């Protein structure tokens, strides 16, 4: 039996699909699992031992479909469910099962603050698409498999071998604490701190580190995604926004404090199956959630959902590493 799983992006969303891959492979070992994603996120899945073949989305969708047709799939599990995936499913002519994105319920919550969303994590909703195979949730949480073994002493200064990881990035600005709040956070932490993020976060990281003291090391933009995942794995505690590294931290079962701005945990994407997880958010704001994804800036200008987060409380959540 040949099965294709589709999820194009992004880092966190792909990590959240890993229980589906594992549960199918372990409970139905006769199934040959293929996975289709974007080239920019290929490394998230390259080392996953439960995937038999990884396919990369080509710039020309017709070429992607041509290559996939050669596989003669029996089933497709669509965990992205957009126009391109619908076109792929139509052309492959295999029996397909698709993830319900609950867009109507999310729209009602964002637009009118009417919460009709089920109290179910997105992972469990992903797993519903595999129920036709008799697959059940094994309760083991998320997976992240490193591409290679790294040595902490070759990546970080000797002064920062034991540290708290602070993830300063997120795709949208309204999901990120402002720089002045992150500086305040770092000034409230006495332990060594590693700032984590991509190239886009490098300058912000420099500003935060310069204003916070020698105990803060800016790792933003210095490492690959896989190396950053290793740094997450080795951290004593992770403080993070609603972003991909939060889900990688959950895959390694790290103690996590997640900070929520314009998005809300009720969307079903909070840290999954971790032993220690704290959520920090400003409740009672009539404007929140203002988007299911995020904005470049606060639509109302005050950005209370992040500016009113208590930094001393956030820093205290990471004590005892």
C-alpha positions as CSV (number, residue, x, y, z in Angstrom):
1,X,0.0,0.0,0.0
2,X,1.4,3.4,-1.0
3,X,0.4,6.5,0.9
4,X,1.2,10.2,0.2
5,X,1.1,12.8,3.0
6,X,1.0,16.4,2.0
7,X,2.1,19.4,4.1
8,X,3.9,22.2,2.3
9,X,4.8,24.5,5.2
10,X,5.9,25.8,7.6
11,X,8.4,24.5,10.2
12,X,6.0,24.2,13.1
13,X,3.1,22.9,11.0
14,X,5.3,20.1,9.6
15,X,6.6,19.1,13.0
16,X,3.0,18.9,14.1
17,X,2.3,16.3,11.4
18,X,5.0,13.9,12.7
19,X,2.7,11.9,15.0
20,X,0.7,11.0,11.9
21,X,3.7,9.7,10.1
22,X,5.0,7.7,13.1
23,X,1.6,6.2,14.1
24,X,0.9,5.0,10.6
25,X,4.3,3.5,10.1
26,X,4.4,1.8,13.5
27,X,0.8,0.6,13.5
28,X,0.6,-0.3,9.8
29,X,4.2,-1.2,8.8
30,X,3.1,-2.5,5.4
31,X,2.3,1.0,4.3
32,X,4.9,2.8,2.2
33,X,4.8,6.4,3.3
34,X,5.7,9.3,1.0
35,X,5.7,12.9,2.0
36,X,5.4,16.1,-0.2
37,X,6.7,19.4,1.2
38,X,8.4,22.6,0.0
39,X,12.2,22.4,-0.7
40,X,12.8,25.1,2.0
41,X,11.4,22.8,4.7
42,X,12.9,19.5,3.4
43,X,15.5,19.4,6.2
44,X,12.7,19.1,8.8
45,X,11.9,15.7,7.5
46,X,15.1,14.4,5.9
47,X,16.2,12.3,8.9
48,X,12.7,11.0,9.8
49,X,13.0,7.2,9.7
50,X,9.3,6.7,9.3
51,X,9.2,8.3,5.8
52,X,10.1,6.0,2.9
53,X,10.4,8.7,0.3
54,X,10.4,12.5,0.6
55,X,9.1,14.5,-2.4
56,X,9.8,18.2,-3.0
57,X,7.3,20.6,-4.5
58,X,8.6,21.9,-7.8
59,X,8.1,25.5,-9.1
60,X,6.0,24.0,-11.9
61,X,3.1,22.2,-10.2
62,X,2.5,20.2,-13.4
63,X,6.0,18.7,-13.0
64,X,5.3,17.8,-9.4
65,X,2.1,16.1,-10.4
66,X,3.8,14.2,-13.2
67,X,6.4,12.8,-10.8
68,X,3.8,11.9,-8.2
69,X,1.7,10.0,-10.8
70,X,4.6,7.6,-11.4
71,X,4.2,6.4,-7.8
72,X,0.5,5.1,-8.3
73,X,-0.6,6.1,-4.8
74,X,-3.4,4.2,-3.2
75,X,-4.2,7.0,-0.7
76,X,-3.5,10.7,-0.1
77,X,-3.6,12.3,3.3
78,X,-3.8,16.1,2.8
79,X,-2.7,18.0,5.9
80,X,-2.5,21.3,4.1
81,X,-5.8,21.5,2.2
82,X,-5.4,24.4,-0.1
83,X,-5.9,25.0,-3.9
84,X,-2.7,23.4,-5.0
85,X,-3.2,20.3,-2.8
86,X,-6.7,19.9,-4.2
87,X,-5.3,20.1,-7.8
88,X,-2.8,17.4,-6.9
89,X,-5.4,15.1,-5.4
90,X,-7.7,15.6,-8.4
91,X,-4.9,14.6,-10.8
92,X,-3.6,11.6,-8.7
93,X,-7.1,10.0,-8.6
94,X,-6.3,8.2,-5.4
95,X,-8.7,8.0,-2.4
96,X,-8.0,11.2,-0.4
97,X,-8.6,12.2,3.2
98,X,-8.2,15.9,4.0
99,X,-7.6,17.9,7.2
100,X,-10.5,20.2,8.2
101,X,-8.9,23.6,8.8
102,X,-12.0,24.9,10.6
103,X,-11.7,28.2,8.8
104,X,-15.3,29.2,9.5
105,X,-14.9,28.7,13.2
106,X,-11.6,30.6,13.2
107,X,-13.2,33.5,11.3
108,X,-16.1,33.7,13.8
109,X,-13.6,33.8,16.6
110,X,-11.4,36.5,15.0
111,X,-14.2,38.6,13.6
112,X,-16.9,38.3,16.3
113,X,-15.0,36.7,19.3
114,X,-17.4,33.7,19.1
115,X,-15.4,30.6,20.0
116,X,-16.9,27.5,18.4
117,X,-13.6,25.8,18.0
118,X,-13.3,22.3,19.5
119,X,-11.1,21.8,22.5
120,X,-8.9,19.5,20.5
121,X,-5.2,20.0,19.6
122,X,-4.4,20.2,15.9
123,X,-2.3,17.0,16.2
124,X,-5.4,15.1,17.1
125,X,-7.3,16.6,14.2
126,X,-4.4,15.7,11.9
127,X,-4.6,12.1,13.2
128,X,-8.3,11.9,12.4
129,X,-7.3,11.8,8.7
130,X,-5.6,8.5,9.3
131,X,-8.5,6.8,11.1
132,X,-9.5,5.0,8.0
133,X,-6.4,2.9,8.5
134,X,-7.4,2.0,12.0
135,X,-4.5,4.2,13.3
136,X,-4.8,5.7,16.8
137,X,-2.8,8.2,18.7
138,X,0.1,6.5,20.5
139,X,0.5,9.4,22.9
140,X,4.2,9.8,22.2
141,X,4.0,13.4,21.2
142,X,6.0,15.1,18.4
143,X,9.2,14.0,16.6
144,X,12.2,15.9,15.4
145,X,15.2,14.0,14.1
146,X,18.5,15.8,13.9
147,X,20.5,15.4,10.6
148,X,23.7,14.8,12.6
149,X,25.2,14.9,16.0
150,X,26.6,18.2,17.2
151,X,28.9,19.2,20.0
152,X,27.7,22.1,22.2
153,X,31.2,23.3,22.9
154,X,31.9,23.9,19.1
155,X,28.7,26.0,18.8
156,X,28.6,28.1,21.9
157,X,31.0,30.0,24.1
158,X,32.3,28.1,27.2
159,X,30.3,30.6,29.4
160,X,27.1,29.4,27.8
161,X,27.1,25.7,28.0
162,X,24.1,25.7,30.4
163,X,21.5,28.2,29.3
164,X,17.9,29.3,28.9
165,X,16.9,29.5,25.2
166,X,14.8,32.6,24.3
167,X,13.2,32.4,20.9
168,X,12.8,36.0,19.7
169,X,11.5,35.2,16.2
170,X,8.1,34.5,14.7
171,X,6.8,35.0,11.2
172,X,4.5,37.9,12.0
173,X,5.4,40.9,14.2
174,X,2.2,40.7,16.2
175,X,3.3,37.3,17.4
176,X,6.6,38.7,18.8
177,X,7.5,40.5,21.9
178,X,8.9,44.0,21.1
179,X,12.6,44.5,21.5
180,X,12.2,46.6,24.6
181,X,10.2,43.8,26.3
182,X,12.8,41.2,25.3
183,X,15.5,43.4,26.8
184,X,13.5,43.7,30.0
185,X,13.1,39.9,30.0
186,X,16.8,39.3,29.6
187,X,17.6,41.8,32.4
188,X,15.3,39.8,34.7
189,X,17.2,36.5,34.0
190,X,20.5,35.9,35.8
191,X,21.3,32.6,34.0
192,X,23.1,32.5,30.6
193,X,20.7,33.2,27.8
194,X,20.9,32.1,24.2
195,X,18.8,34.2,21.8
196,X,17.4,32.0,19.0
197,X,16.0,32.9,15.6
198,X,16.8,33.1,11.9
199,X,18.7,35.7,9.8
200,X,15.7,38.0,9.9
201,X,16.1,38.2,13.7
202,X,19.8,38.8,13.7
203,X,19.7,42.6,14.1
204,X,17.1,42.5,16.8
205,X,19.2,39.9,18.6
206,X,22.2,42.2,18.4
207,X,20.2,45.0,19.9
208,X,18.8,42.9,22.7
209,X,22.2,41.3,23.6
210,X,24.0,44.7,23.6
211,X,21.4,46.2,26.0
212,X,21.3,43.1,28.3
213,X,24.9,42.2,29.3
214,X,27.4,39.5,28.8
215,X,25.1,36.7,30.0
216,X,23.1,37.1,26.8
217,X,24.5,35.5,23.6
218,X,22.9,36.3,20.2
219,X,22.7,33.1,18.2
220,X,20.2,34.5,15.7
221,X,21.2,33.9,12.1
222,X,24.4,32.1,13.1
223,X,23.2,28.5,12.7
224,X,21.2,26.3,10.4
225,X,17.7,25.2,11.4
226,X,19.1,21.8,12.4
227,X,21.8,23.3,14.6
228,X,19.2,25.6,16.1
229,X,17.1,22.6,16.9
230,X,20.1,21.0,18.6
231,X,20.5,24.2,20.7
232,X,16.8,23.9,21.6
233,X,17.3,20.3,22.6
234,X,20.2,21.2,24.9
235,X,18.6,24.2,26.6
236,X,17.5,24.0,30.2
237,X,14.3,25.9,29.4
238,X,12.7,27.4,26.3
239,X,10.9,30.8,26.3
240,X,9.2,31.2,23.0
241,X,6.6,32.8,20.9
242,X,4.0,30.8,18.9
243,X,6.5,29.7,16.3
244,X,8.3,26.7,14.8
245,X,11.0,26.3,17.4
246,X,8.3,26.1,20.1
247,X,7.1,22.9,18.4
248,X,10.6,21.6,18.0
249,X,11.1,22.2,21.8
250,X,7.9,20.2,22.4
251,X,9.3,17.4,20.2
252,X,12.3,17.2,22.6
253,X,10.0,17.5,25.6
254,X,11.8,20.6,26.9
255,X,10.2,22.7,29.7
256,X,8.5,25.5,27.7
257,X,7.0,28.9,28.5
258,X,5.1,30.1,25.4
259,X,4.1,33.7,25.0
260,X,0.9,34.5,23.0
261,X,0.1,37.8,21.4
262,X,-2.5,38.3,18.7
263,X,-3.0,34.5,18.3
264,X,-4.5,32.3,21.0
265,X,-3.9,28.7,22.3
266,X,-7.6,28.0,21.5
267,X,-6.6,27.7,17.8
268,X,-5.2,24.3,18.9
269,X,-1.4,24.8,18.3
270,X,-0.1,25.2,21.9
271,X,2.9,23.0,22.9
272,X,1.9,19.3,22.5
273,X,2.5,16.5,25.0
274,X,5.2,18.1,27.0
275,X,5.8,17.3,30.7
276,X,6.2,21.0,31.7
277,X,4.5,23.8,29.7
278,X,3.3,27.2,30.8
279,X,1.3,29.7,28.7
280,X,1.6,33.4,29.2
281,X,-1.0,35.7,27.6
282,X,-3.0,38.8,28.4
283,X,-6.6,37.7,28.8
284,X,-9.7,39.8,28.7
285,X,-8.7,41.9,25.7
286,X,-11.7,42.6,23.5
287,X,-9.5,42.8,20.4
288,X,-7.9,39.4,20.8
289,X,-7.5,37.3,18.7
290,X,-7.2,39.8,15.9
291,X,-6.0,37.3,13.3
292,X,-5.5,33.6,12.9
293,X,-2.0,34.2,11.6
294,X,-0.7,37.7,12.4
295,X,0.1,41.3,11.1
296,X,3.1,43.5,10.5
297,X,1.9,45.7,13.3
298,X,-1.0,46.0,15.8
299,X,-4.1,47.0,13.9
300,X,-5.2,49.2,16.8
301,X,-1.7,50.6,17.6
302,X,-1.5,49.8,21.3
303,X,-0.2,46.2,21.0
304,X,-1.5,45.5,24.5
305,X,-1.4,41.7,23.9
306,X,2.4,41.8,24.1
307,X,3.1,45.1,25.8
308,X,1.2,44.0,28.9
309,X,3.0,40.7,29.3
310,X,4.7,40.7,32.8
311,X,8.4,40.2,32.1
312,X,9.3,39.4,35.7
313,X,6.7,36.6,35.7
314,X,8.0,35.4,32.4
315,X,11.6,35.3,33.7
316,X,10.5,33.5,36.8
317,X,8.9,30.7,34.8
318,X,12.4,29.6,33.6
319,X,14.1,29.4,37.0
320,X,15.6,26.2,38.3
321,X,17.5,25.0,35.2
